[in-house]
C-alpha cells in the first residue's frame, strides 16, 4: 500500500465532508455516475460477492414514483437532489459467483441456506453503500444517506418481479452548505472501541 493520503484528501473524504440536505441546481451526468460505480465496485465484499445493486433515480417521473415511500423528513431534500440512489441487494447474488469468485464453488455456500444468503447480501450491500459515499466524495460529489423510507413501497415501485430488495437511499449531487447543521459530536475512542 502507498503511504498515508494527504490531509486534503482526508478532509474531502472524512474530516470536513458533510451529509448534505440541500442541493445546488446542477445536474449529475451519466459519465459521473459511471465513474462513481467504477470506483465503488473495486472495494472488497465477502467472497467478492458484490450483492449491491444501484438504481440511480434522476428523472422527474422516477422521483414521483419514489415520493410515496419517503418519510416526511426526507421528502424535500430527496425531491430536490439531482440523483437519489436506491442501494439494493440482490437476493440471488450468488448466481454471479462463478464469474466473480471463479476459483471455488462459492455459489453452493449460499444456495443451501436462504437465511445465510439474505444476511450476506444485506450486510455486504450496506457495506457497498458506504463505499458509494466515499467514492462520491472522492470524485467531487456530495452525498446524504437515509434509512427513513418504506422499503416495501420502493420494492413494489421499482423491483417488482426481480430479486432486488431496497436497503438504503443516498442522495447525490453538489451540495449547498447552507443546508447543513453544525458538526455533531462523535463518541470518543474509549466509549466506542476497545483494544484487547
Secondary structure, DSSP 4 states (H G I P E B T S, - for coil): -PPPPPHHHHIIIIIS--B-SSB-S----HHHHHHHHHHHTTS--GGG---EEEEEE-SHHHHHHHHTTB-HHHHHHHHHSSEEEEEEEETTGGGGHHHHTTTTTTHHHHHT-HHHHHHHHHHHHHHHHHHHHHHHHHTT-EEEEE--B-HHHHHHHH-TTSSEEEEEEEEEE-B-GGGPPPPPP---HHHH----
